[in-house]
């Protein structure tokens, strides 16, 4: 087949290739925007939990304990932060006074000592760490991060 045989179809082929390229580019942009949106929501949620923890600290001079190890926040048992720590949303202390509710799922809470080692105290601890991950580089590098009272690492 010679070029002169397909020459009349070249403009149509170029238009089809441009249309396919545009569709692919739109899917990539949509995917990126959705990831950015999820990271933005994740950052707002973790900052809301941090604010609740700060209010708890003001009233108790310590952060809530997690003596049995890391807590998965947002599960049925850790949906609310009250004077009793992380509890069920229907817990009596959560109904009376709550610092953070509803706590979304997907965050890991650990109580920490001043030197950032794990704190297993039953009454409270001087620090905490909340672990979560980002899908993009919007706020920090992509991957797992830890929020402490001082910084995001």
PyMOL commands that set and color helices and strands:
alter all, ss='L'
color gray80, all
select helices_A, chain A and resi 3-60+76-78+92-96
alter helices_A, ss='H'
color red, helices_A
select strands_A, chain A and resi 71-73+80-82+85-87+98-100+107-112+127-134+143-147
alter strands_A, ss='S'
color yellow, strands_A
deselect
rebuild
show_as cartoon
